[in-house]
Amino acid sequence: MATKQRGRPRSFDRDAALEKAMHAFWEHGYEATTVADLTRAMDIGAPSLYAAFGDKKTLFDEAVRFYSAAHASFGERACAEEPTARAALARLLHEAAAAFTRPGLPHGCLVVHAAANCTTPGIEDGLRDRRQADIAAFETRIRAGIAEGELPSDTDAAALARYMGAVFQGMSQQARDGASRSDLESLAGLAMAAWPAAAKADTKRQQQTSSNA
């Protein structure tokens, strides 16, 4: 008697499953997203989840990296591609307004919100480190603007970077609370209105120094 052959097992698309997990964490946060929620969203069983991704924390860490590459790399590009610090930070905020309110995706930023009130060791620390790294990148770009004469030499780079970080994170929360892209665009414009004036006084001093040399 011939043995009945089993059907070919359904292929497992790891990236597609990871993206679905990312959406669940993004929408509900780490603590509120259970393994049952994840297996339902990813359309896999718990054994497959553990075999492919390890435990929930490991899956979350990978989902954050996936999010950073797929949805949050606009800030790094802005700082690298724009010719001035002002242009870089203005682009960052305006692109954040679009990213935080994109149809079909959870609103706001996963890195800002996914570990709110989280008690699992390491989760909040990991996201805090990422947020601090973003502010450090802003400060580096601002210091370059000071060195290039774009900003006054007495600009407090650390304070300005932290201000831009506060605006960015606040826009994320506003998006979660229902603010539209237009609302956030207006907020970005107001934030950039507080940007220090061009370094006219420093330029004048440099010209005077050159003429006296």
ZITAQUI-V418222 format. One record per residue. N is the residue number from 1. RES is the residue in three letters. BURIAL is b if it has 16 or more other C-alpha atoms within 10 Angstrom, else e. Layout:
BEGIN
<<N/RES/BURIAL> <N/RES/BURIAL>>
END
This chain:
BEGIN
<<1/MET/e> <2/ALA/e> <3/THR/e> <4/LYS/e> <5/GLN/e> <6/ARG/e> <7/GLY/e> <8/ARG/e> <9/PRO/e> <10/ARG/e> <11/SER/e> <12/PHE/e> <13/ASP/e> <14/ARG/e> <15/ASP/e> <16/ALA/e> <17/ALA/b> <18/LEU/b> <19/GLU/b> <20/LYS/b> <21/ALA/b> <22/MET/b> <23/HIS/b> <24/ALA/b> <25/PHE/b> <26/TRP/b> <27/GLU/b> <28/HIS/b> <29/GLY/b> <30/TYR/b> <31/GLU/e> <32/ALA/e> <33/THR/b> <34/THR/e> <35/VAL/b> <36/ALA/e> <37/ASP/e> <38/LEU/b> <39/THR/b> <40/ARG/e> <41/ALA/b> <42/MET/b> <43/ASP/e> <44/ILE/e> <45/GLY/e> <46/ALA/e> <47/PRO/e> <48/SER/e> <49/LEU/b> <50/TYR/e> <51/ALA/e> <52/ALA/e> <53/PHE/b> <54/GLY/e> <55/ASP/e> <56/LYS/b> <57/LYS/e> <58/THR/e> <59/LEU/b> <60/PHE/b> <61/ASP/b> <62/GLU/b> <63/ALA/b> <64/VAL/b> <65/ARG/e> <66/PHE/b> <67/TYR/b> <68/SER/b> <69/ALA/e> <70/ALA/e> <71/HIS/e> <72/ALA/b> <73/SER/e> <74/PHE/b> <75/GLY/b> <76/GLU/e> <77/ARG/e> <78/ALA/b> <79/CYS/b> <80/ALA/e> <81/GLU/e> <82/GLU/e> <83/PRO/e> <84/THR/b> <85/ALA/b> <86/ARG/b> <87/ALA/e> <88/ALA/b> <89/LEU/b> <90/ALA/b> <91/ARG/b> <92/LEU/b> <93/LEU/b> <94/HIS/b> <95/GLU/b> <96/ALA/b> <97/ALA/b> <98/ALA/b> <99/ALA/b> <100/PHE/b> <101/THR/b> <102/ARG/e> <103/PRO/e> <104/GLY/e> <105/LEU/e> <106/PRO/b> <107/HIS/b> <108/GLY/b> <109/CYS/b> <110/LEU/b> <111/VAL/b> <112/VAL/b> <113/HIS/b> <114/ALA/b> <115/ALA/b> <116/ALA/e> <117/ASN/e> <118/CYS/e> <119/THR/e> <120/THR/e> <121/PRO/e> <122/GLY/e> <123/ILE/b> <124/GLU/b> <125/ASP/e> <126/GLY/e> <127/LEU/b> <128/ARG/e> <129/ASP/e> <130/ARG/b> <131/ARG/b> <132/GLN/e> <133/ALA/e> <134/ASP/b> <135/ILE/b> <136/ALA/b> <137/ALA/b> <138/PHE/b> <139/GLU/b> <140/THR/b> <141/ARG/b> <142/ILE/b> <143/ARG/b> <144/ALA/b> <145/GLY/b> <146/ILE/b> <147/ALA/e> <148/GLU/e> <149/GLY/b> <150/GLU/b> <151/LEU/b> <152/PRO/b> <153/SER/b> <154/ASP/e> <155/THR/b> <156/ASP/e> <157/ALA/b> <158/ALA/e> <159/ALA/e> <160/LEU/b> <161/ALA/b> <162/ARG/b> <163/TYR/b> <164/MET/b> <165/GLY/b> <166/ALA/e> <167/VAL/b> <168/PHE/b> <169/GLN/b> <170/GLY/b> <171/MET/b> <172/SER/b> <173/GLN/b> <174/GLN/b> <175/ALA/b> <176/ARG/b> <177/ASP/e> <178/GLY/e> <179/ALA/b> <180/SER/b> <181/ARG/b> <182/SER/e> <183/ASP/e> <184/LEU/b> <185/GLU/b> <186/SER/e> <187/LEU/b> <188/ALA/b> <189/GLY/e> <190/LEU/e> <191/ALA/b> <192/MET/b> <193/ALA/e> <194/ALA/e> <195/TRP/e> <196/PRO/e> <197/ALA/e> <198/ALA/e> <199/ALA/b> <200/LYS/e> <201/ALA/e> <202/ASP/b> <203/THR/e> <204/LYS/e> <205/ARG/e> <206/GLN/e> <207/GLN/e> <208/GLN/e> <209/THR/e> <210/SER/e> <211/SER/e> <212/ASN/e> <213/ALA/e>>
END
